[in-house]
């Protein structure tokens, strides 16, 4: 199924608005603006339900903000992103000392800000306009500075060999790619490899989802060996949670927590506060014995 999106009102400046634009401003429009089709209905991610009029208005405001940013009518000052998060690729210092957005960031934003991405940012920001604005700018800054589009198996060889996070080209019954996260009996020496492996798996899964005209990913999280001694550091867990909720908004379809030991409840309570309610509602803990039963997943896998 293809879930299309559209604008609910004209996207381009009216004659009067055009007169108000300074002559030295180069008008640029994002992909969401240039792909406008008045015959297509704006819908929630992977749903047939149309956006409410209130949410359409917010989406339109976000799209206009992106166009204004691209046209440099609004300054784009870069955020202070975690240095570790910017080192997804080793020894990468691209734009690390920049204060304002660079030309390649503007070019990336223009292509990246599609209708679907803007809707995802709105939903992921709980339809708070200011949060959604900052979210998409931070995503583009992070993706450009970290050279996310250039990652490949060779760059992530050590991370992928840990087999903590991986994708095996499997799909659920709806066509969502399945990502696997496994707590190992012997944790990796460098816990940061977990974050890198997660980014690689997510990026790979996004491409697979697009081939099926889908947006989201299903996760199977194997916690059989979870213990205080094997648990990844809280810093790593927070980074993975931050990636999923902020830098990949609405990418999570559902997450099964499998073979959860008694210690899971205590650990999960520490993570829960940093997860948005919408994300919490997508997490399923079927129980140890239910994790062994295929009928537990009969509607998904």
C-alpha positions in Angstrom: 0.0 0.0 0.0 1.1 3.5 -0.7 0.3 6.2 1.9 0.3 9.5 0.1 0.3 13.0 1.5 -0.6 16.4 0.3 -1.1 20.1 1.2 -4.5 21.4 2.1 -3.9 24.9 0.8 -1.8 26.7 -2.0 1.9 26.2 -1.5 3.3 29.1 -3.5 3.3 32.8 -2.7 0.3 34.9 -3.8 1.1 38.0 -6.0 0.8 40.2 -2.9 3.1 37.9 -0.9 5.6 37.9 -3.8 5.8 41.7 -3.6 6.8 41.5 0.0 9.8 39.2 -0.7 13.1 41.1 -0.9 14.6 41.1 -4.3 17.9 39.6 -3.1 16.2 36.5 -1.7 16.5 33.3 -3.8 13.3 31.4 -3.4 13.8 27.7 -2.7 11.2 25.1 -2.1 11.5 21.7 -0.3 10.4 18.4 -1.8 7.1 18.6 0.1 6.2 21.8 -1.7 7.4 20.9 -5.2 5.5 17.5 -5.1 2.2 19.1 -4.1 -0.9 17.5 -5.6 -4.3 18.9 -4.7 -5.9 15.6 -5.6 -4.0 13.6 -2.9 -5.2 13.5 0.7 -2.8 14.1 3.5 -2.7 11.1 5.9 -1.0 9.8 9.0 2.0 7.6 8.6 1.0 4.2 7.3 -2.7 4.9 7.9 -5.7 5.6 5.8 -7.0 8.1 8.2 -6.7 11.7 6.9 -5.0 14.3 9.1 -7.3 16.5 11.1 -7.7 20.1 9.9 -5.6 21.2 13.0 -2.8 18.9 12.0 -2.9 19.9 8.4 -2.5 23.5 9.5 0.5 22.6 11.6 2.0 20.6 8.8 1.5 23.5 6.4 3.3 25.8 8.9 6.2 23.4 9.2 6.5 23.2 5.4 6.4 27.0 5.1 9.1 27.2 7.7 11.3 24.8 5.7 10.8 26.8 2.6 11.6 30.1 4.4 14.7 28.5 5.9 15.8 27.3 2.4 15.3 30.8 1.1 17.4 32.1 4.0 14.6 34.3 5.2 15.1 32.5 8.5 18.6 32.0 9.9 19.6 28.4 10.5 22.0 28.1 13.5 23.4 24.7 14.2 22.6 22.8 17.4 25.2 21.2 19.7 24.7 17.6 18.9 26.4 15.0 21.1 30.1 14.6 19.9 29.8 10.8 20.1 26.7 10.8 18.0 28.6 12.8 15.4 31.3 10.1 15.4 29.1 7.3 14.0 31.9 7.1 11.4 35.3 7.0 13.0 37.5 10.1 12.8 34.8 12.1 11.1 35.0 15.8 11.8 32.9 17.2 9.0 31.6 20.7 9.8 32.5 20.1 13.5 33.4 23.8 14.0 30.6 25.4 12.0 28.1 27.7 13.7 25.6 28.2 10.9 24.2 25.7 8.4 26.4 25.0 5.3 25.5 24.9 1.7 25.4 21.1 1.6 23.0 21.1 4.6 20.6 23.4 2.7 20.8 21.2 -0.4 20.2 18.1 1.8 17.2 19.7 3.5 15.6 20.7 0.2 15.6 17.0 -0.9 15.0 15.4 2.5 12.0 17.4 3.5 9.4 15.3 1.8 5.7 15.2 2.7 6.2 11.9 4.5 9.2 13.1 6.5 7.4 16.3 7.6 4.4 14.4 8.7 6.7 12.0 10.7 8.4 15.0 12.4 5.0 16.4 13.3 3.8 13.1 14.8 7.2 12.4 16.5 7.1 15.9 18.0 3.6 15.3 19.3 2.3 18.0 17.0 4.3 20.7 18.7 5.4 23.1 15.9 8.6 24.5 17.5 9.8 21.0 18.4 9.0 19.7 14.9 11.0 22.7 13.4 14.0 21.9 15.5 13.7 18.2 14.9 14.0 18.3 11.1 16.9 20.7 11.2 18.7 18.6 13.7 18.1 15.5 11.7 19.6 17.1 8.6 22.5 18.5 10.5 23.3 15.1 12.0 22.9 13.2 8.8 25.2 15.6 6.9 27.8 16.0 9.6 27.9 12.2 10.3 27.9 11.3 6.6 25.1 8.9 7.2 24.3 8.4 3.5 27.9 7.2 3.0 28.0 4.4 5.5 28.8 0.9 4.2 29.6 -2.5 5.7 33.3 -1.9 5.4 33.1 1.2 7.6 31.0 -0.7 10.1 32.8 -4.0 10.0 33.7 -4.2 13.7 30.2 -3.1 14.8 28.4 -5.6 12.5 30.6 -8.5 13.6 29.3 -8.1 17.2 25.9 -9.3 16.0 24.1 -7.1 18.5 21.9 -5.3 16.0 21.3 -6.6 12.5 18.9 -7.0 9.6 18.6 -10.3 7.7 16.3 -9.2 4.8 13.3 -10.6 6.6 9.9 -9.0 6.5 6.7 -9.1 8.6 3.4 -10.0 7.0 2.7 -6.4 6.2 6.0 -6.0 4.4 7.9 -4.2 7.2 11.6 -5.1 7.4 12.5 -6.8 10.7 15.5 -5.6 12.8 17.0 -7.8 15.4 18.6 -6.6 18.7 20.3 -9.2 20.8 21.9 -8.8 24.3 25.0 -11.0 24.2 26.4 -13.2 27.0 29.7 -11.4 26.5 29.1 -7.7 25.8 31.3 -6.0 23.1 34.4 -4.3 24.5 33.3 -1.1 23.0 29.6 -0.6 23.7 29.4 2.2 21.2 29.5 -0.4 18.5 25.9 -1.1 19.4 24.9 2.4 18.4 26.8 2.2 15.1 25.3 -1.2 14.4 21.8 0.2 15.1 22.3 3.1 12.7 23.5 0.7 10.0 20.5 -1.7 10.5 18.0 1.2 10.5 19.4 2.7 7.4 19.3 -0.6 5.6 15.8 -1.3 6.8 14.5 2.1 5.6 15.7 1.3 2.1 14.0 -2.1 2.3 10.7 -0.6 3.6 10.7 2.0 0.8 10.7 -0.9 -1.8 7.5 -2.0 -0.2 6.0 1.5 -0.1 6.2 1.4 3.7 7.9 3.7 6.2 8.2 1.7 9.5 10.3 -1.1 10.9 9.5 -4.0 13.2 12.0 -4.9 15.9 12.6 -8.2 17.6 14.6 -7.7 20.8 16.2 -10.8 22.3 16.8 -10.2 26.0 17.5 -13.8 27.1 21.0 -12.9 28.4 20.0 -9.6 29.9 21.5 -9.1 33.3 23.1 -6.2 35.2 26.5 -7.5 34.0 25.5 -7.8 30.4 23.3 -4.7 30.1 24.6 -2.0 27.8 25.6 1.2 29.6 22.7 3.6 30.3 24.4 6.1 28.0 24.2 3.7 25.1 20.5 2.8 25.8 19.7 6.5 25.9 21.4 7.1 22.6 19.6 4.2 20.9 16.3 5.5 22.4 17.1 9.0 21.2 18.0 7.8 17.7 14.7 5.9 17.4 12.5 8.7 18.7 14.2 11.9 17.6 16.5 11.2 14.6 14.2 8.5 13.1 10.7 9.7 14.1 7.8 7.3 13.4 10.1 4.6 12.0 9.1 2.2 14.8 6.2 0.0 13.8 6.3 -2.4 16.8 8.9 -3.8 19.1 8.7 -7.3 20.7 10.7 -7.7 23.9 11.5 -11.4 23.9 12.6 -13.8 26.6 12.6 -11.0 29.3 14.2 -12.1 32.6 13.1 -10.8 36.0 15.7 -8.0 35.8 14.0 -6.6 32.7 11.3 -4.8 34.7 13.8 -2.9 36.8 15.9 -1.9 33.8 12.9 -1.0 31.7 11.7 1.4 34.5 15.0 3.3 34.0 14.5 3.6 30.3 10.7 4.3 30.2 10.9 8.0 31.2 12.9 8.9 28.2 10.5 7.2 25.8 7.5 9.1 24.4 4.1 7.7 25.3 3.5 6.9 21.6 6.7 4.8 21.5 5.8 3.1 24.8 2.5 1.9 23.3 4.4 0.1 20.5 6.5 -2.0 22.9 5.1 -5.5 23.5 6.4 -7.8 26.2 4.7 -11.2 25.6 6.6 -13.1 28.3 9.3 -15.8 28.4 7.3 -18.8 27.4 5.1 -16.8 25.0 8.3 -15.8 23.2 8.9 -19.4 22.3 5.4 -19.8 20.8 5.0 -18.8 17.2 1.3 -18.1 17.6 2.4 -15.1 19.7 3.5 -13.4 16.5 1.0 -14.9 14.1 -0.4 -11.6 13.0 3.0 -10.1 12.4 5.6 -12.7 11.5 
